[in-house]
Amino acid sequence: MDTNDLKIFTTTYDNHSFSAASEKLFMSPQGVAKAINRMEADLSVQLFMRSKAGIKPTAYSHNLYNKATELELMFQSINAPTDDT
């Protein structure tokens, strides 16, 4: 799992859809699903319940989302330009 996988996860979580996430990320829905499946295998947990009606985050997914958004904010602050140049 890497930062790109976390971005895919948070975008999927926010949009409740592999297809909607794929549009925002300029990826195929299959690419998004593959990344989520890889994360689930790496973590040995299910992140989304899948049904014909769509996807629904699991309890583990809620916790991971909170941590992932914190990490995204940290990475943004690291990459922010400073006035110390």
PDB file of N, CA, C and O in Angstrom:
ATOM      1  N   MET A   1       0.852  -1.167   0.000  1.00  0.00           N
ATOM      2  CA  MET A   1       0.000   0.000   0.000  1.00  0.00           C
ATOM      3  C   MET A   1       0.902   1.236   0.000  1.00  0.00           C
ATOM      4  O   MET A   1       1.912   1.286   0.703  1.00  0.00           O
ATOM      5  N   ASP A   2       0.518   2.227  -0.800  1.00  0.00           N
ATOM      6  CA  ASP A   2       1.279   3.466  -0.858  1.00  0.00           C
ATOM      7  C   ASP A   2       0.330   4.661  -0.817  1.00  0.00           C
ATOM      8  O   ASP A   2      -0.882   4.490  -0.685  1.00  0.00           O
ATOM      9  N   THR A   3       0.872   5.854  -0.927  1.00  0.00           N
ATOM     10  CA  THR A   3       0.039   7.055  -0.836  1.00  0.00           C
ATOM     11  C   THR A   3      -0.977   7.135  -1.975  1.00  0.00           C
ATOM     12  O   THR A   3      -2.073   7.667  -1.795  1.00  0.00           O
ATOM     13  N   ASN A   4      -0.619   6.616  -3.126  1.00  0.00           N
ATOM     14  CA  ASN A   4      -1.562   6.594  -4.247  1.00  0.00           C
ATOM     15  C   ASN A   4      -2.760   5.698  -3.914  1.00  0.00           C
ATOM     16  O   ASN A   4      -3.903   6.050  -4.207  1.00  0.00           O
ATOM     17  N   ASP A   5      -2.497   4.551  -3.305  1.00  0.00           N
ATOM     18  CA  ASP A   5      -3.589   3.658  -2.900  1.00  0.00           C
ATOM     19  C   ASP A   5      -4.499   4.350  -1.888  1.00  0.00           C
ATOM     20  O   ASP A   5      -5.720   4.212  -1.952  1.00  0.00           O
ATOM     21  N   LEU A   6      -3.905   5.092  -0.956  1.00  0.00           N
ATOM     22  CA  LEU A   6      -4.725   5.815   0.031  1.00  0.00           C
ATOM     23  C   LEU A   6      -5.594   6.872  -0.634  1.00  0.00           C
ATOM     24  O   LEU A   6      -6.740   7.077  -0.234  1.00  0.00           O
ATOM     25  N   LYS A   7      -5.054   7.547  -1.652  1.00  0.00           N
ATOM     26  CA  LYS A   7      -5.849   8.546  -2.389  1.00  0.00           C
ATOM     27  C   LYS A   7      -7.007   7.864  -3.120  1.00  0.00           C
ATOM     28  O   LYS A   7      -8.122   8.387  -3.138  1.00  0.00           O
ATOM     29  N   ILE A   8      -6.755   6.721  -3.712  1.00  0.00           N
ATOM     30  CA  ILE A   8      -7.810   5.965  -4.384  1.00  0.00           C
ATOM     31  C   ILE A   8      -8.871   5.554  -3.370  1.00  0.00           C
ATOM     32  O   ILE A   8     -10.068   5.665  -3.633  1.00  0.00           O
ATOM     33  N   PHE A   9      -8.424   5.079  -2.211  1.00  0.00           N
ATOM     34  CA  PHE A   9      -9.359   4.678  -1.169  1.00  0.00           C
ATOM     35  C   PHE A   9     -10.220   5.849  -0.703  1.00  0.00           C
ATOM     36  O   PHE A   9     -11.443   5.727  -0.644  1.00  0.00           O
ATOM     37  N   THR A  10      -9.597   6.990  -0.370  1.00  0.00           N
ATOM     38  CA  THR A  10     -10.379   8.117   0.150  1.00  0.00           C
ATOM     39  C   THR A  10     -11.344   8.665  -0.901  1.00  0.00           C
ATOM     40  O   THR A  10     -12.455   9.076  -0.569  1.00  0.00           O
ATOM     41  N   THR A  11     -10.929   8.673  -2.147  1.00  0.00           N
ATOM     42  CA  THR A  11     -11.813   9.150  -3.217  1.00  0.00           C
ATOM     43  C   THR A  11     -12.986   8.195  -3.397  1.00  0.00           C
ATOM     44  O   THR A  11     -14.116   8.635  -3.608  1.00  0.00           O
ATOM     45  N   THR A  12     -12.733   6.912  -3.316  1.00  0.00           N
ATOM     46  CA  THR A  12     -13.805   5.917  -3.410  1.00  0.00           C
ATOM     47  C   THR A  12     -14.753   6.061  -2.226  1.00  0.00           C
ATOM     48  O   THR A  12     -15.972   6.036  -2.398  1.00  0.00           O
ATOM     49  N   TYR A  13     -14.205   6.209  -1.042  1.00  0.00           N
ATOM     50  CA  TYR A  13     -14.997   6.383   0.176  1.00  0.00           C
ATOM     51  C   TYR A  13     -15.886   7.627   0.047  1.00  0.00           C
ATOM     52  O   TYR A  13     -17.081   7.568   0.339  1.00  0.00           O
ATOM     53  N   ASP A  14     -15.312   8.739  -0.385  1.00  0.00           N
ATOM     54  CA  ASP A  14     -16.060   9.994  -0.515  1.00  0.00           C
ATOM     55  C   ASP A  14     -17.189   9.903  -1.537  1.00  0.00           C
ATOM     56  O   ASP A  14     -18.239  10.523  -1.370  1.00  0.00           O
ATOM     57  N   ASN A  15     -16.964   9.125  -2.598  1.00  0.00           N
ATOM     58  CA  ASN A  15     -17.925   9.063  -3.700  1.00  0.00           C
ATOM     59  C   ASN A  15     -18.841   7.849  -3.659  1.00  0.00           C
ATOM     60  O   ASN A  15     -19.775   7.759  -4.456  1.00  0.00           O
ATOM     61  N   HIS A  16     -18.593   6.914  -2.746  1.00  0.00           N
ATOM     62  CA  HIS A  16     -19.427   5.714  -2.598  1.00  0.00           C
ATOM     63  C   HIS A  16     -19.566   4.930  -3.892  1.00  0.00           C
ATOM     64  O   HIS A  16     -20.592   4.294  -4.135  1.00  0.00           O
ATOM     65  N   SER A  17     -18.527   4.977  -4.723  1.00  0.00           N
ATOM     66  CA  SER A  17     -18.625   4.326  -6.029  1.00  0.00           C
ATOM     67  C   SER A  17     -17.237   4.186  -6.652  1.00  0.00           C
ATOM     68  O   SER A  17     -16.444   5.127  -6.639  1.00  0.00           O
ATOM     69  N   PHE A  18     -16.957   3.012  -7.192  1.00  0.00           N
ATOM     70  CA  PHE A  18     -15.726   2.827  -7.944  1.00  0.00           C
ATOM     71  C   PHE A  18     -15.748   3.677  -9.211  1.00  0.00           C
ATOM     72  O   PHE A  18     -14.741   4.282  -9.579  1.00  0.00           O
ATOM     73  N   SER A  19     -16.903   3.719  -9.876  1.00  0.00           N
ATOM     74  CA  SER A  19     -17.022   4.477 -11.127  1.00  0.00           C
ATOM     75  C   SER A  19     -16.835   5.968 -10.913  1.00  0.00           C
ATOM     76  O   SER A  19     -16.106   6.620 -11.661  1.00  0.00           O
ATOM     77  N   ALA A  20     -17.494   6.514  -9.889  1.00  0.00           N
ATOM     78  CA  ALA A  20     -17.358   7.945  -9.617  1.00  0.00           C
ATOM     79  C   ALA A  20     -15.922   8.287  -9.209  1.00  0.00           C
ATOM     80  O   ALA A  20     -15.387   9.318  -9.614  1.00  0.00           O
ATOM     81  N   ALA A  21     -15.308   7.424  -8.412  1.00  0.00           N
ATOM     82  CA  ALA A  21     -13.911   7.644  -8.020  1.00  0.00           C
ATOM     83  C   ALA A  21     -13.004   7.594  -9.242  1.00  0.00           C
ATOM     84  O   ALA A  21     -12.072   8.389  -9.367  1.00  0.00           O
ATOM     85  N   SER A  22     -13.280   6.661 -10.135  1.00  0.00           N
ATOM     86  CA  SER A  22     -12.429   6.524 -11.318  1.00  0.00           C
ATOM     87  C   SER A  22     -12.491   7.778 -12.187  1.00  0.00           C
ATOM     88  O   SER A  22     -11.479   8.183 -12.758  1.00  0.00           O
ATOM     89  N   GLU A  23     -13.652   8.388 -12.293  1.00  0.00           N
ATOM     90  CA  GLU A  23     -13.780   9.626 -13.076  1.00  0.00           C
ATOM     91  C   GLU A  23     -12.960  10.750 -12.453  1.00  0.00           C
ATOM     92  O   GLU A  23     -12.277  11.485 -13.164  1.00  0.00           O
ATOM     93  N   LYS A  24     -13.021  10.886 -11.150  1.00  0.00           N
ATOM     94  CA  LYS A  24     -12.279  11.939 -10.456  1.00  0.00           C
ATOM     95  C   LYS A  24     -10.768  11.714 -10.529  1.00  0.00           C
ATOM     96  O   LYS A  24      -9.990  12.666 -10.568  1.00  0.00           O
ATOM     97  N   LEU A  25     -10.370  10.454 -10.547  1.00  0.00           N
ATOM     98  CA  LEU A  25      -8.947  10.109 -10.544  1.00  0.00           C
ATOM     99  C   LEU A  25      -8.382   9.863 -11.943  1.00  0.00           C
ATOM    100  O   LEU A  25      -7.193   9.583 -12.093  1.00  0.00           O
ATOM    101  N   PHE A  26      -9.233   9.967 -12.964  1.00  0.00           N
ATOM    102  CA  PHE A  26      -8.822   9.703 -14.341  1.00  0.00           C
ATOM    103  C   PHE A  26      -8.231   8.307 -14.493  1.00  0.00           C
ATOM    104  O   PHE A  26      -7.181   8.106 -15.103  1.00  0.00           O
ATOM    105  N   MET A  27      -8.960   7.345 -13.907  1.00  0.00           N
ATOM    106  CA  MET A  27      -8.591   5.933 -13.970  1.00  0.00           C
ATOM    107  C   MET A  27      -9.792   5.150 -14.480  1.00  0.00           C
ATOM    108  O   MET A  27     -10.895   5.688 -14.574  1.00  0.00           O
ATOM    109  N   SER A  28      -9.582   3.899 -14.805  1.00  0.00           N
ATOM    110  CA  SER A  28     -10.710   3.034 -15.134  1.00  0.00           C
ATOM    111  C   SER A  28     -11.335   2.528 -13.830  1.00  0.00           C
ATOM    112  O   SER A  28     -10.647   2.433 -12.814  1.00  0.00           O
ATOM    113  N   PRO A  29     -12.637   2.202 -13.851  1.00  0.00           N
ATOM    114  CA  PRO A  29     -13.254   1.613 -12.663  1.00  0.00           C
ATOM    115  C   PRO A  29     -12.549   0.317 -12.248  1.00  0.00           C
ATOM    116  O   PRO A  29     -12.455   0.008 -11.060  1.00  0.00           O
ATOM    117  N   GLN A  30     -12.058  -0.433 -13.231  1.00  0.00           N
ATOM    118  CA  GLN A  30     -11.345  -1.670 -12.934  1.00  0.00           C
ATOM    119  C   GLN A  30     -10.034  -1.380 -12.195  1.00  0.00           C
ATOM    120  O   GLN A  30      -9.640  -2.134 -11.306  1.00  0.00           O
ATOM    121  N   GLY A  31      -9.365  -0.287 -12.564  1.00  0.00           N
ATOM    122  CA  GLY A  31      -8.130   0.101 -11.883  1.00  0.00           C
ATOM    123  C   GLY A  31      -8.377   0.482 -10.429  1.00  0.00           C
ATOM    124  O   GLY A  31      -7.593   0.142  -9.543  1.00  0.00           O
ATOM    125  N   VAL A  32      -9.482   1.195 -10.195  1.00  0.00           N
ATOM    126  CA  VAL A  32      -9.850   1.562  -8.827  1.00  0.00           C
ATOM    127  C   VAL A  32     -10.164   0.298  -8.027  1.00  0.00           C
ATOM    128  O   VAL A  32      -9.670   0.123  -6.913  1.00  0.00           O
ATOM    129  N   ALA A  33     -10.980  -0.572  -8.595  1.00  0.00           N
ATOM    130  CA  ALA A  33     -11.353  -1.816  -7.911  1.00  0.00           C
ATOM    131  C   ALA A  33     -10.118  -2.667  -7.621  1.00  0.00           C
ATOM    132  O   ALA A  33     -10.018  -3.275  -6.556  1.00  0.00           O
ATOM    133  N   LYS A  34      -9.188  -2.711  -8.556  1.00  0.00           N
ATOM    134  CA  LYS A  34      -7.966  -3.488  -8.365  1.00  0.00           C
ATOM    135  C   LYS A  34      -7.149  -2.926  -7.196  1.00  0.00           C
ATOM    136  O   LYS A  34      -6.624  -3.689  -6.384  1.00  0.00           O
ATOM    137  N   ALA A  35      -7.040  -1.605  -7.109  1.00  0.00           N
ATOM    138  CA  ALA A  35      -6.302  -0.972  -6.009  1.00  0.00           C
ATOM    139  C   ALA A  35      -6.974  -1.261  -4.669  1.00  0.00           C
ATOM    140  O   ALA A  35      -6.300  -1.554  -3.682  1.00  0.00           O
ATOM    141  N   ILE A  36      -8.305  -1.177  -4.639  1.00  0.00           N
ATOM    142  CA  ILE A  36      -9.038  -1.465  -3.398  1.00  0.00           C
ATOM    143  C   ILE A  36      -8.857  -2.932  -3.016  1.00  0.00           C
ATOM    144  O   ILE A  36      -8.631  -3.249  -1.848  1.00  0.00           O
ATOM    145  N   ASN A  37      -8.956  -3.817  -3.989  1.00  0.00           N
ATOM    146  CA  ASN A  37      -8.750  -5.251  -3.721  1.00  0.00           C
ATOM    147  C   ASN A  37      -7.348  -5.520  -3.180  1.00  0.00           C
ATOM    148  O   ASN A  37      -7.172  -6.342  -2.281  1.00  0.00           O
ATOM    149  N   ARG A  38      -6.349  -4.824  -3.730  1.00  0.00           N
ATOM    150  CA  ARG A  38      -4.965  -4.980  -3.273  1.00  0.00           C
ATOM    151  C   ARG A  38      -4.837  -4.500  -1.824  1.00  0.00           C
ATOM    152  O   ARG A  38      -4.179  -5.147  -1.009  1.00  0.00           O
ATOM    153  N   MET A  39      -5.463  -3.374  -1.510  1.00  0.00           N
ATOM    154  CA  MET A  39      -5.426  -2.865  -0.140  1.00  0.00           C
ATOM    155  C   MET A  39      -6.095  -3.840   0.820  1.00  0.00           C
ATOM    156  O   MET A  39      -5.585  -4.102   1.910  1.00  0.00           O
ATOM    157  N   GLU A  40      -7.242  -4.376   0.407  1.00  0.00           N
ATOM    158  CA  GLU A  40      -7.945  -5.338   1.253  1.00  0.00           C
ATOM    159  C   GLU A  40      -7.081  -6.573   1.505  1.00  0.00           C
ATOM    160  O   GLU A  40      -7.058  -7.099   2.618  1.00  0.00           O
ATOM    161  N   ALA A  41      -6.378  -7.031   0.484  1.00  0.00           N
ATOM    162  CA  ALA A  41      -5.494  -8.185   0.651  1.00  0.00           C
ATOM    163  C   ALA A  41      -4.320  -7.846   1.570  1.00  0.00           C
ATOM    164  O   ALA A  41      -3.960  -8.642   2.438  1.00  0.00           O
ATOM    165  N   ASP A  42      -3.723  -6.667   1.381  1.00  0.00           N
ATOM    166  CA  ASP A  42      -2.589  -6.252   2.218  1.00  0.00           C
ATOM    167  C   ASP A  42      -2.997  -6.115   3.683  1.00  0.00           C
ATOM    168  O   ASP A  42      -2.240  -6.486   4.581  1.00  0.00           O
ATOM    169  N   LEU A  43      -4.199  -5.581   3.921  1.00  0.00           N
ATOM    170  CA  LEU A  43      -4.665  -5.333   5.286  1.00  0.00           C
ATOM    171  C   LEU A  43      -5.428  -6.511   5.888  1.00  0.00           C
ATOM    172  O   LEU A  43      -5.688  -6.535   7.091  1.00  0.00           O
ATOM    173  N   SER A  44      -5.783  -7.474   5.064  1.00  0.00           N
ATOM    174  CA  SER A  44      -6.583  -8.639   5.478  1.00  0.00           C
ATOM    175  C   SER A  44      -7.934  -8.227   6.080  1.00  0.00           C
ATOM    176  O   SER A  44      -8.395  -8.806   7.064  1.00  0.00           O
ATOM    177  N   VAL A  45      -8.548  -7.222   5.467  1.00  0.00           N
ATOM    178  CA  VAL A  45      -9.875  -6.755   5.881  1.00  0.00           C
ATOM    179  C   VAL A  45     -10.681  -6.384   4.646  1.00  0.00           C
ATOM    180  O   VAL A  45     -10.128  -6.159   3.569  1.00  0.00           O
ATOM    181  N   GLN A  46     -11.980  -6.324   4.815  1.00  0.00           N
ATOM    182  CA  GLN A  46     -12.848  -5.845   3.750  1.00  0.00           C
ATOM    183  C   GLN A  46     -13.118  -4.365   3.994  1.00  0.00           C
ATOM    184  O   GLN A  46     -13.566  -3.983   5.075  1.00  0.00           O
ATOM    185  N   LEU A  47     -12.848  -3.535   2.991  1.00  0.00           N
ATOM    186  CA  LEU A  47     -13.040  -2.093   3.135  1.00  0.00           C
ATOM    187  C   LEU A  47     -14.436  -1.650   2.720  1.00  0.00           C
ATOM    188  O   LEU A  47     -14.981  -0.699   3.281  1.00  0.00           O
ATOM    189  N   PHE A  48     -15.010  -2.332   1.746  1.00  0.00           N
ATOM    190  CA  PHE A  48     -16.338  -1.976   1.246  1.00  0.00           C
ATOM    191  C   PHE A  48     -17.193  -3.222   1.087  1.00  0.00           C
ATOM    192  O   PHE A  48     -16.725  -4.255   0.608  1.00  0.00           O
ATOM    193  N   MET A  49     -18.445  -3.113   1.493  1.00  0.00           N
ATOM    194  CA  MET A  49     -19.423  -4.163   1.217  1.00  0.00           C
ATOM    195  C   MET A  49     -19.929  -3.895  -0.198  1.00  0.00           C
ATOM    196  O   MET A  49     -20.341  -2.780  -0.518  1.00  0.00           O
ATOM    197  N   ARG A  50     -19.895  -4.910  -1.028  1.00  0.00           N
ATOM    198  CA  ARG A  50     -20.322  -4.762  -2.420  1.00  0.00           C
ATOM    199  C   ARG A  50     -21.679  -5.426  -2.611  1.00  0.00           C
ATOM    200  O   ARG A  50     -21.930  -6.518  -2.099  1.00  0.00           O
ATOM    201  N   SER A  51     -22.553  -4.745  -3.359  1.00  0.00           N
ATOM    202  CA  SER A  51     -23.856  -5.307  -3.708  1.00  0.00           C
ATOM    203  C   SER A  51     -24.280  -4.739  -5.060  1.00  0.00           C
ATOM    204  O   SER A  51     -23.593  -3.892  -5.631  1.00  0.00           O
ATOM    205  N   LYS A  52     -25.387  -5.201  -5.550  1.00  0.00           N
ATOM    206  CA  LYS A  52     -25.891  -4.678  -6.825  1.00  0.00           C
ATOM    207  C   LYS A  52     -26.260  -3.202  -6.711  1.00  0.00           C
ATOM    208  O   LYS A  52     -26.275  -2.479  -7.707  1.00  0.00           O
ATOM    209  N   ALA A  53     -26.557  -2.758  -5.486  1.00  0.00           N
ATOM    210  CA  ALA A  53     -26.924  -1.361  -5.251  1.00  0.00           C
ATOM    211  C   ALA A  53     -25.697  -0.452  -5.145  1.00  0.00           C
ATOM    212  O   ALA A  53     -25.837   0.771  -5.150  1.00  0.00           O
ATOM    213  N   GLY A  54     -24.506  -1.031  -5.049  1.00  0.00           N
ATOM    214  CA  GLY A  54     -23.296  -0.231  -4.954  1.00  0.00           C
ATOM    215  C   GLY A  54     -22.384  -0.716  -3.849  1.00  0.00           C
ATOM    216  O   GLY A  54     -22.399  -1.892  -3.486  1.00  0.00           O
ATOM    217  N   ILE A  55     -21.592   0.194  -3.317  1.00  0.00           N
ATOM    218  CA  ILE A  55     -20.655  -0.163  -2.251  1.00  0.00           C
ATOM    219  C   ILE A  55     -20.982   0.630  -0.990  1.00  0.00           C
ATOM    220  O   ILE A  55     -21.513   1.739  -1.044  1.00  0.00           O
ATOM    221  N   LYS A  56     -20.645   0.023   0.143  1.00  0.00           N
ATOM    222  CA  LYS A  56     -20.873   0.660   1.432  1.00  0.00           C
ATOM    223  C   LYS A  56     -19.631   0.436   2.293  1.00  0.00           C
ATOM    224  O   LYS A  56     -19.163  -0.697   2.410  1.00  0.00           O
ATOM    225  N   PRO A  57     -19.086   1.506   2.902  1.00  0.00           N
ATOM    226  CA  PRO A  57     -17.896   1.336   3.732  1.00  0.00           C
ATOM    227  C   PRO A  57     -18.158   0.451   4.947  1.00  0.00           C
ATOM    228  O   PRO A  57     -19.249   0.464   5.517  1.00  0.00           O
ATOM    229  N   THR A  58     -17.151  -0.309   5.329  1.00  0.00           N
ATOM    230  CA  THR A  58     -17.227  -1.129   6.540  1.00  0.00           C
ATOM    231  C   THR A  58     -16.776  -0.289   7.739  1.00  0.00           C
ATOM    232  O   THR A  58     -16.303   0.834   7.568  1.00  0.00           O
ATOM    233  N   ALA A  59     -16.921  -0.829   8.938  1.00  0.00           N
ATOM    234  CA  ALA A  59     -16.467  -0.128  10.144  1.00  0.00           C
ATOM    235  C   ALA A  59     -14.962   0.127  10.076  1.00  0.00           C
ATOM    236  O   ALA A  59     -14.506   1.211  10.440  1.00  0.00           O
ATOM    237  N   TYR A  60     -14.189  -0.852   9.618  1.00  0.00           N
ATOM    238  CA  TYR A  60     -12.748  -0.675   9.476  1.00  0.00           C
ATOM    239  C   TYR A  60     -12.446   0.465   8.513  1.00  0.00           C
ATOM    240  O   TYR A  60     -11.518   1.246   8.721  1.00  0.00           O
ATOM    241  N   SER A  61     -13.242   0.544   7.463  1.00  0.00           N
ATOM    242  CA  SER A  61     -13.067   1.570   6.448  1.00  0.00           C
ATOM    243  C   SER A  61     -13.218   2.974   7.028  1.00  0.00           C
ATOM    244  O   SER A  61     -12.483   3.883   6.644  1.00  0.00           O
ATOM    245  N   HIS A  62     -14.159   3.157   7.945  1.00  0.00           N
ATOM    246  CA  HIS A  62     -14.359   4.470   8.579  1.00  0.00           C
ATOM    247  C   HIS A  62     -13.089   4.903   9.315  1.00  0.00           C
ATOM    248  O   HIS A  62     -12.663   6.053   9.201  1.00  0.00           O
ATOM    249  N   ASN A  63     -12.498   3.996  10.058  1.00  0.00           N
ATOM    250  CA  ASN A  63     -11.277   4.297  10.800  1.00  0.00           C
ATOM    251  C   ASN A  63     -10.119   4.597   9.849  1.00  0.00           C
ATOM    252  O   ASN A  63      -9.390   5.570  10.041  1.00  0.00           O
ATOM    253  N   LEU A  64      -9.954   3.770   8.836  1.00  0.00           N
ATOM    254  CA  LEU A  64      -8.884   3.979   7.864  1.00  0.00           C
ATOM    255  C   LEU A  64      -9.052   5.322   7.160  1.00  0.00           C
ATOM    256  O   LEU A  64      -8.067   6.017   6.912  1.00  0.00           O
ATOM    257  N   TYR A  65     -10.274   5.688   6.841  1.00  0.00           N
ATOM    258  CA  TYR A  65     -10.538   6.960   6.166  1.00  0.00           C
ATOM    259  C   TYR A  65     -10.053   8.128   7.033  1.00  0.00           C
ATOM    260  O   TYR A  65      -9.393   9.040   6.534  1.00  0.00           O
ATOM    261  N   ASN A  66     -10.376   8.100   8.313  1.00  0.00           N
ATOM    262  CA  ASN A  66      -9.943   9.180   9.204  1.00  0.00           C
ATOM    263  C   ASN A  66      -8.424   9.287   9.245  1.00  0.00           C
ATOM    264  O   ASN A  66      -7.875  10.388   9.197  1.00  0.00           O
ATOM    265  N   LYS A  67      -7.751   8.157   9.333  1.00  0.00           N
ATOM    266  CA  LYS A  67      -6.283   8.154   9.365  1.00  0.00           C
ATOM    267  C   LYS A  67      -5.696   8.583   8.020  1.00  0.00           C
ATOM    268  O   LYS A  67      -4.711   9.320   7.977  1.00  0.00           O
ATOM    269  N   ALA A  68      -6.289   8.131   6.945  1.00  0.00           N
ATOM    270  CA  ALA A  68      -5.787   8.465   5.607  1.00  0.00           C
ATOM    271  C   ALA A  68      -5.934   9.954   5.316  1.00  0.00           C
ATOM    272  O   ALA A  68      -5.046  10.553   4.710  1.00  0.00           O
ATOM    273  N   THR A  69      -7.040  10.558   5.739  1.00  0.00           N
ATOM    274  CA  THR A  69      -7.209  11.997   5.508  1.00  0.00           C
ATOM    275  C   THR A  69      -6.211  12.793   6.350  1.00  0.00           C
ATOM    276  O   THR A  69      -5.723  13.832   5.905  1.00  0.00           O
ATOM    277  N   GLU A  70      -5.904  12.323   7.552  1.00  0.00           N
ATOM    278  CA  GLU A  70      -4.867  12.974   8.369  1.00  0.00           C
ATOM    279  C   GLU A  70      -3.518  12.911   7.651  1.00  0.00           C
ATOM    280  O   GLU A  70      -2.786  13.900   7.604  1.00  0.00           O
ATOM    281  N   LEU A  71      -3.197  11.745   7.095  1.00  0.00           N
ATOM    282  CA  LEU A  71      -1.939  11.595   6.363  1.00  0.00           C
ATOM    283  C   LEU A  71      -1.889  12.501   5.139  1.00  0.00           C
ATOM    284  O   LEU A  71      -0.853  13.104   4.860  1.00  0.00           O
ATOM    285  N   GLU A  72      -2.995  12.604   4.407  1.00  0.00           N
ATOM    286  CA  GLU A  72      -3.034  13.477   3.234  1.00  0.00           C
ATOM    287  C   GLU A  72      -2.743  14.922   3.630  1.00  0.00           C
ATOM    288  O   GLU A  72      -2.005  15.619   2.935  1.00  0.00           O
ATOM    289  N   LEU A  73      -3.318  15.372   4.739  1.00  0.00           N
ATOM    290  CA  LEU A  73      -3.066  16.736   5.216  1.00  0.00           C
ATOM    291  C   LEU A  73      -1.595  16.922   5.597  1.00  0.00           C
ATOM    292  O   LEU A  73      -1.007  17.969   5.325  1.00  0.00           O
ATOM    293  N   MET A  74      -1.007  15.909   6.224  1.00  0.00           N
ATOM    294  CA  MET A  74       0.409  15.985   6.576  1.00  0.00           C
ATOM    295  C   MET A  74       1.276  16.078   5.332  1.00  0.00           C
ATOM    296  O   MET A  74       2.207  16.883   5.282  1.00  0.00           O
ATOM    297  N   PHE A  75       0.978  15.259   4.323  1.00  0.00           N
ATOM    298  CA  PHE A  75       1.757  15.302   3.088  1.00  0.00           C
ATOM    299  C   PHE A  75       1.599  16.643   2.385  1.00  0.00           C
ATOM    300  O   PHE A  75       2.558  17.157   1.809  1.00  0.00           O
ATOM    301  N   GLN A  76       0.406  17.211   2.426  1.00  0.00           N
ATOM    302  CA  GLN A  76       0.193  18.528   1.820  1.00  0.00           C
ATOM    303  C   GLN A  76       1.034  19.584   2.529  1.00  0.00           C
ATOM    304  O   GLN A  76       1.619  20.452   1.881  1.00  0.00           O
ATOM    305  N   SER A  77       1.097  19.512   3.857  1.00  0.00           N
ATOM    306  CA  SER A  77       1.880  20.501   4.595  1.00  0.00           C
ATOM    307  C   SER A  77       3.373  20.333   4.330  1.00  0.00           C
ATOM    308  O   SER A  77       4.110  21.319   4.315  1.00  0.00           O
ATOM    309  N   ILE A  78       3.825  19.104   4.122  1.00  0.00           N
ATOM    310  CA  ILE A  78       5.229  18.858   3.801  1.00  0.00           C
ATOM    311  C   ILE A  78       5.574  19.466   2.442  1.00  0.00           C
ATOM    312  O   ILE A  78       6.656  20.026   2.262  1.00  0.00           O
ATOM    313  N   ASN A  79       4.656  19.354   1.495  1.00  0.00           N
ATOM    314  CA  ASN A  79       4.892  19.827   0.141  1.00  0.00           C
ATOM    315  C   ASN A  79       4.571  21.298  -0.052  1.00  0.00           C
ATOM    316  O   ASN A  79       4.801  21.839  -1.133  1.00  0.00           O
ATOM    317  N   ALA A  80       4.046  21.954   0.967  1.00  0.00           N
ATOM    318  CA  ALA A  80       3.684  23.360   0.846  1.00  0.00           C
ATOM    319  C   ALA A  80       4.940  24.227   0.756  1.00  0.00           C
ATOM    320  O   ALA A  80       5.914  23.994   1.472  1.00  0.00           O
ATOM    321  N   PRO A  81       4.912  25.224  -0.124  1.00  0.00           N
ATOM    322  CA  PRO A  81       6.081  26.114  -0.213  1.00  0.00           C
ATOM    323  C   PRO A  81       6.238  26.925   1.073  1.00  0.00           C
ATOM    324  O   PRO A  81       5.259  27.246   1.748  1.00  0.00           O
ATOM    325  N   THR A  82       7.463  27.240   1.389  1.00  0.00           N
ATOM    326  CA  THR A  82       7.735  28.048   2.572  1.00  0.00           C
ATOM    327  C   THR A  82       8.342  29.373   2.157  1.00  0.00           C
ATOM    328  O   THR A  82       8.773  29.535   1.015  1.00  0.00           O
ATOM    329  N   ASP A  83       8.375  30.309   3.070  1.00  0.00           N
ATOM    330  CA  ASP A  83       8.948  31.619   2.807  1.00  0.00           C
ATOM    331  C   ASP A  83      10.433  31.674   3.131  1.00  0.00           C
ATOM    332  O   ASP A  83      11.049  32.736   3.043  1.00  0.00           O
ATOM    333  N   ASP A  84      11.011  30.541   3.503  1.00  0.00           N
ATOM    334  CA  ASP A  84      12.407  30.479   3.924  1.00  0.00           C
ATOM    335  C   ASP A  84      13.354  30.223   2.760  1.00  0.00           C
ATOM    336  O   ASP A  84      14.366  29.548   2.948  1.00  0.00           O
ATOM    337  N   THR A  85      13.071  30.728   1.577  1.00  0.00           N
ATOM    338  CA  THR A  85      13.947  30.468   0.427  1.00  0.00           C
ATOM    339  C   THR A  85      14.940  31.570   0.201  1.00  0.00           C
ATOM    340  O   THR A  85      15.744  31.496  -0.728  1.00  0.00           O
TER     341      THR A  85
END
